[in-house]
């Protein structure tokens, strides 16, 4: 009997299995991520158990990462895979300018295949994957297995009719239909301060509207919401759990009522027979999954311990190094952007030190009066992480471990770290034309014309 199944593993991770190949997608299976900002709601999965299952596959194994965020690209999984996997495996990642992910995997002795945009990659005689890059380093893919088509949108912000139609145009070059669509259902970043519950609720409602638009335009036969089975797990961001979408909220959403018969939640270990299952046949599994996730929510979630307080000198040293590194890699561009007003110096209140500092690409770090007006407030350790890591800003926006102090401050915070985002995506002095295009796209995005890509 032929095999053609999709098994949900956890959060954004699932595997597709056919007679000729096994594809594992975005394995994050244990431990906190985003600088101790997120944890898995269901903590029953593990790297060791999943790698052992891959060892028993009996067919070539492929592992695709959609993007570099740690809830999709897990270093702990890669370490366990290197240590314990004994079969034939190929890692898949989209073609990028910087090649950082591909080079990292190859340095670790792993076989890697770079996926060119829109070009199908055969994984076996009856399976292939086609990858499409999306804005700011993300990507979505089409998986064809045994004649069935799976659309994995993961975290891609496909949130308007125009964006849905752009995806549809590319999708149509691969497959005339979507048998199963996977898409995110909860907000996944800072969406406001603790007192701004209305903003959190609006962000949750936007996710529901996004799913409705995607169904309307992409016409999937089955919809599996995923990539949102997490909670904000730090004392500095736990307030963001209030207002978040639950699986039950999605299932009962009035905006999705006319699509409710297509929407089916899964839990770790749920298996979809891609040849036989329909939304109707999965109704029982859907109800069991809803009960599973609700039970975990009612039990509550443990928070991670608060970090130790760092010295102000450590914060200053981290910023000095950050400023010097970017000035060198971008030929002084950060200072020029600040001079022209594209970037303004960022004022940070270090909440655990009761100290306020001004960070400038031109003038360095200046210590201010503790009561001086500030753009953002965060702990000293979080500020150090922000400056020391290539993904410092992206991680901090996702984990929400900060507060905004004045109107427009969130925008100032984002613009200040534009050079960091450029550098980690390979837009630097080595690629001057690509860097110029990125800057122009960023300006246009701010003007509301398009998103930088």
C-alpha positions in Angstrom: 0.0 0.0 0.0 1.4 3.4 -0.9 2.1 6.0 1.8 1.3 9.7 1.5 0.9 11.4 4.9 1.4 14.6 6.7 2.2 14.4 10.4 2.1 17.4 12.7 5.1 17.5 15.0 4.9 20.8 17.0 4.4 24.6 16.4 5.6 25.1 12.8 7.1 21.6 12.4 5.5 18.8 10.4 6.7 16.0 8.2 5.5 14.8 4.8 6.1 11.1 4.1 5.8 9.3 0.8 7.0 6.0 -0.6 10.3 7.7 -1.8 11.1 10.4 0.7 10.5 12.1 4.0 10.5 15.9 4.3 10.8 17.5 7.8 9.9 21.2 8.0 11.1 23.8 10.5 11.9 21.6 13.5 11.8 23.5 16.8 11.0 20.8 19.3 12.3 21.9 22.7 13.7 24.7 24.8 13.0 28.4 24.8 13.9 30.7 21.9 14.1 34.4 21.1 16.4 35.3 24.0 14.2 33.4 26.5 11.1 35.1 25.1 9.1 32.2 23.8 8.4 28.6 24.9 6.3 25.8 23.4 2.8 25.3 24.7 3.2 21.5 24.2 6.6 20.5 25.6 6.2 16.8 24.9 8.4 16.7 21.8 12.2 16.5 21.7 15.1 16.6 19.3 16.3 13.1 20.3 12.9 11.4 19.7 12.5 13.1 16.3 16.0 12.3 15.1 15.5 8.7 16.2 12.3 8.6 14.1 14.2 9.9 11.1 16.7 7.1 11.6 13.9 4.6 11.1 12.5 6.3 8.0 13.9 3.9 5.5 13.9 6.5 2.8 16.1 9.6 2.1 15.4 12.4 4.5 15.1 16.1 3.6 14.9 19.0 6.1 13.7 22.4 4.9 14.0 25.6 6.9 11.7 28.5 5.9 13.8 31.2 7.5 16.4 31.8 10.2 14.1 32.6 13.2 14.9 30.1 16.0 11.3 28.8 16.1 12.0 27.5 12.6 15.8 27.1 12.5 16.7 25.4 15.7 20.5 25.1 16.5 19.8 22.6 19.2 18.0 20.4 16.7 21.0 20.7 14.3 23.4 19.7 17.0 21.4 16.6 18.0 21.0 15.7 14.3 24.7 15.8 13.8 25.3 13.7 16.8 22.6 11.0 16.4 21.4 10.8 12.7 22.8 7.8 10.8 21.0 7.9 7.4 21.0 9.9 4.2 19.8 13.5 4.6 19.9 16.8 2.7 19.1 20.2 4.2 17.2 22.6 2.0 17.3 26.4 2.2 16.5 29.2 -0.2 19.2 30.9 -2.2 20.3 34.0 -0.3 22.8 36.8 -0.8 24.8 36.3 2.4 24.6 32.4 2.3 25.0 32.5 6.1 22.6 29.6 6.8 23.9 27.5 3.9 27.5 28.1 5.0 26.7 27.3 8.6 25.2 24.0 7.7 28.1 23.1 5.4 30.6 24.0 8.1 28.9 21.5 10.3 29.4 18.7 7.7 25.8 18.6 6.5 24.7 18.1 2.9 22.8 21.2 1.6 20.8 22.0 -1.5 20.0 25.7 -2.2 16.5 26.2 -3.6 16.2 28.7 -6.4 13.0 30.8 -6.4 10.2 29.0 -8.2 12.3 26.1 -9.4 11.0 22.7 -8.2 13.4 20.4 -6.4 12.8 16.7 -6.6 13.0 14.9 -3.3 12.0 11.5 -4.6 10.1 10.0 -7.4 6.8 11.3 -6.0 7.7 14.3 -4.0 9.1 17.8 -4.8 9.3 21.2 -3.1 9.2 24.7 -4.7 10.4 27.6 -2.6 9.5 31.3 -2.9 11.3 34.0 -0.9 9.2 36.5 0.9 10.0 39.9 2.5 12.7 40.3 5.2 14.2 36.9 4.9 11.1 34.7 5.1 9.9 32.2 2.5 6.9 30.0 1.7 6.8 26.8 -0.2 4.7 24.4 -2.2 5.1 20.7 -1.4 3.8 18.2 -3.9 3.5 14.6 -2.6 1.8 11.7 -4.4 -0.2 14.0 -6.5 -1.4 16.2 -3.6 -0.4 19.9 -3.1 0.5 21.4 0.3 0.9 25.2 0.6 3.0 26.2 3.6 2.7 30.0 4.2 4.2 29.7 7.8 4.9 33.3 9.0 4.7 35.1 5.7 2.6 38.3 6.0 0.1 37.5 3.3 -2.5 39.9 4.7 -4.1 41.7 1.8 -5.9 40.9 -1.4 -3.0 42.2 -3.4 -0.5 40.0 -1.5 -2.8 37.0 -1.8 -3.0 37.5 -5.5 0.8 37.8 -5.8 1.1 34.4 -4.0 -1.6 33.0 -6.2 0.1 34.0 -9.4 3.3 32.2 -8.3 1.4 29.2 -6.9 -0.4 28.8 -10.3 3.0 28.2 -12.0 3.4 25.1 -9.8 -0.1 23.7 -9.1 -3.6 24.5 -10.2 -5.0 23.7 -6.7 -4.2 23.7 -3.0 -5.2 20.5 -1.2 -3.9 21.6 2.2 -2.8 25.1 3.4 -0.8 25.7 6.6 -0.8 29.3 8.0 0.0 31.1 11.2 -3.0 32.0 13.5 -1.5 34.1 16.4 0.5 37.3 16.7 4.2 36.7 17.0 5.8 39.9 18.2 5.4 42.9 20.4 2.0 44.5 19.7 1.8 47.1 22.5 2.6 48.0 26.1 0.9 46.2 29.0 -1.8 48.8 29.3 -2.7 48.6 25.6 -4.8 45.4 25.6 -6.9 46.9 22.7 -3.8 46.8 20.5 -3.2 43.1 21.4 -6.8 42.3 20.6 -6.6 44.2 17.3 -3.5 42.2 16.4 -5.3 38.9 17.1 -8.2 40.0 15.0 -5.9 40.9 12.1 -4.6 37.3 12.1 -8.2 36.1 11.8 -8.8 38.5 8.9 -5.6 37.3 7.3 -6.8 33.7 7.3 -10.1 34.6 5.8 -8.4 36.6 3.0 -6.1 33.7 2.3 -8.9 31.2 2.1 -11.0 33.5 -0.1 -8.1 34.0 -2.6 -6.2 30.8 -2.5 -9.2 28.4 -2.2 -7.6 25.5 -0.2 -9.6 22.4 0.3 -8.3 22.0 3.8 -6.8 24.6 6.2 -4.5 23.7 9.1 -3.7 26.6 11.4 -0.2 26.3 13.0 3.1 28.1 13.8 1.5 29.8 16.8 1.6 27.1 19.5 3.8 29.2 21.8 3.5 31.5 24.7 5.4 34.6 25.8 7.4 33.0 28.6 9.5 35.7 30.3 8.4 38.0 33.2 9.0 41.0 30.9 6.6 39.8 28.1 4.1 37.5 29.7 1.4 40.2 29.5 1.3 39.7 25.7 -0.4 36.3 26.3 -3.6 38.2 27.1 -5.5 38.9 24.0 -3.7 36.2 22.0 -5.7 33.9 19.7 -6.3 30.4 21.0 -7.2 27.5 18.7 -10.8 27.6 20.0 -11.0 31.4 19.2 -10.0 30.6 15.6 -12.5 27.7 15.4 -15.3 29.9 16.7 -14.4 33.2 15.0 -17.5 34.8 13.4 -15.3 36.1 10.6 -14.3 32.5 9.7 -17.8 31.0 10.2 -18.3 30.3 6.5 -14.9 28.6 6.3 -15.2 26.7 9.6 -15.9 23.4 7.8 -12.4 23.7 6.1 -10.4 24.6 9.2 -8.9 21.7 11.1 -6.5 21.9 14.1 -3.9 19.2 14.8 -1.9 18.2 17.8 1.6 16.6 18.1 1.3 13.2 16.5 -1.8 13.9 14.4 -1.6 12.3 11.0 -3.4 13.4 7.8 -3.7 10.8 5.0 -3.2 13.1 2.1 -4.9 10.7 -0.3 -8.0 9.9 1.7 -8.6 12.5 4.5 -11.0 15.4 4.0 -12.1 18.2 6.4 -15.1 16.0 7.3 -13.0 12.9 8.1 -10.7 15.0 10.2 -13.5 16.5 12.3 -12.9 14.1 15.2 -9.2 14.8 15.2 -9.9 18.5 15.1 -12.1 18.3 18.3 -9.5 16.2 20.1 -6.8 18.8 19.1 -8.9 21.7 20.4 -9.5 19.9 23.7 -5.7 19.2 23.9 -4.7 22.8 23.4 -7.4 24.1 25.7 -6.3 21.7 28.5 -2.7 22.9 28.2 -3.9 26.6 28.3 -6.0 26.0 31.4 -3.0 24.4 33.2 -1.1 27.6 32.8 2.5 28.1 31.7 5.6 28.5 33.7 7.7 31.6 33.2 11.5 31.6 32.9 13.6 33.2 35.6 14.4 36.9 35.3 18.0 37.6 34.0 20.8 38.9 36.2 21.4 42.6 36.1 24.3 43.7 34.0 26.6 46.7 34.7 26.2 49.9 32.8 29.8 49.6 31.5 28.8 46.3 29.9 26.0 47.9 28.0 28.2 50.7 26.8 31.0 48.3 25.7 28.4 46.2 23.7 27.2 49.4 21.9 30.7 50.6 21.2 31.5 47.2 19.5 28.2 47.2 17.7 28.8 50.7 16.3 32.3 50.0 15.2 31.4 46.8 13.5 28.6 48.3 11.5 30.6 51.4 10.6 33.2 49.1 9.1 30.9 46.7 7.3 28.7 49.5 5.9 31.4 52.1 5.1 30.1 54.6 7.5 26.5 54.4 6.2 24.9 54.3 9.7 26.4 57.7 10.6 25.4 59.2 7.2 21.8 58.0 7.7 21.8 59.7 11.1 23.2 62.9 9.7 20.5 63.1 7.1 17.8 62.4 9.6 16.8 58.9 8.2 17.9 57.6 11.7 17.6 59.5 15.0 19.7 58.6 18.1 17.9 56.0 20.2 17.2 56.8 23.9 17.0 53.6 26.0 15.8 53.4 29.6 17.6 50.5 31.4 14.8 49.5 33.7 16.8 47.3 36.1 19.6 49.9 36.4 17.3 53.0 36.6 19.6 54.6 34.0 18.8 56.2 30.7 21.3 56.3 27.8 21.4 57.9 24.3 22.8 55.7 21.5 24.2 57.5 18.4 26.0 56.1 15.4 27.8 59.4 15.2 28.6 60.2 18.8 28.5 56.9 20.6 26.7 56.3 24.0 25.8 59.2 26.3 24.5 58.7 29.8 21.5 60.8 30.6 19.5 61.6 33.7 17.4 58.6 34.8 14.2 60.6 34.3 15.0 61.8 30.7 12.3 61.0 28.1 13.1 57.7 26.3 12.1 55.8 23.2 12.2 52.3 24.7 12.7 50.7 28.1 14.3 47.3 28.6 16.5 45.4 31.0 20.3 45.8 30.8 20.8 42.2 29.7 18.3 42.6 26.9 20.1 45.7 25.7 23.4 43.8 25.6 21.7 41.1 23.6 20.3 43.7 21.2 23.7 45.0 20.4 25.8 41.8 20.5 23.7 39.7 18.1 23.1 40.0 14.4 19.4 39.3 15.0 19.3 41.5 18.1 16.6 43.8 16.9 14.5 41.2 15.2 14.6 38.9 18.3 13.7 41.8 20.6 10.7 42.8 18.4 9.5 39.2 18.4 10.0 38.5 22.1 8.5 41.8 23.2 10.8 42.3 26.1 10.6 46.1 26.0 8.2 49.0 26.4 7.7 52.0 24.2 7.8 55.4 26.0 6.4 58.0 23.6 4.3 58.3 20.3 6.3 57.3 17.3 9.0 55.6 19.4 8.4 52.2 17.9 9.2 53.5 14.5 12.3 55.3 15.8 13.4 52.0 17.4 13.0 50.1 14.1 14.7 52.7 12.0 17.7 52.9 14.3 18.4 49.2 13.7 18.0 49.3 9.9 21.8 49.0 9.6 21.8 45.8 11.7 19.1 44.3 9.6 21.0 45.2 6.4 24.2 43.7 7.6 22.7 40.4 8.7 20.9 40.0 5.3 24.2 40.6 3.4 23.5 44.2 2.4 26.9 45.7 3.0 30.0 47.0 1.2 30.5 43.7 -0.5 27.2 44.1 -2.4 26.8 47.9 -3.1 24.1 47.6 -5.8 22.0 45.2 -3.8 22.5 47.5 -0.7 21.3 50.5 -2.7 18.2 48.6 -3.9 17.4 47.6 -0.3 17.7 51.2 0.9 15.4 52.4 -1.8 12.9 49.7 -1.0 13.0 50.6 2.6 12.3 54.3 1.8 9.4 53.2 -0.4 8.1 50.9 2.4 8.1 53.7 4.9 6.1 55.8 2.4 3.6 53.0 2.2 4.2 52.0 -1.4 5.7 48.5 -0.9 7.5 46.3 1.6 11.3 45.9 1.3 12.2 42.6 -0.1 
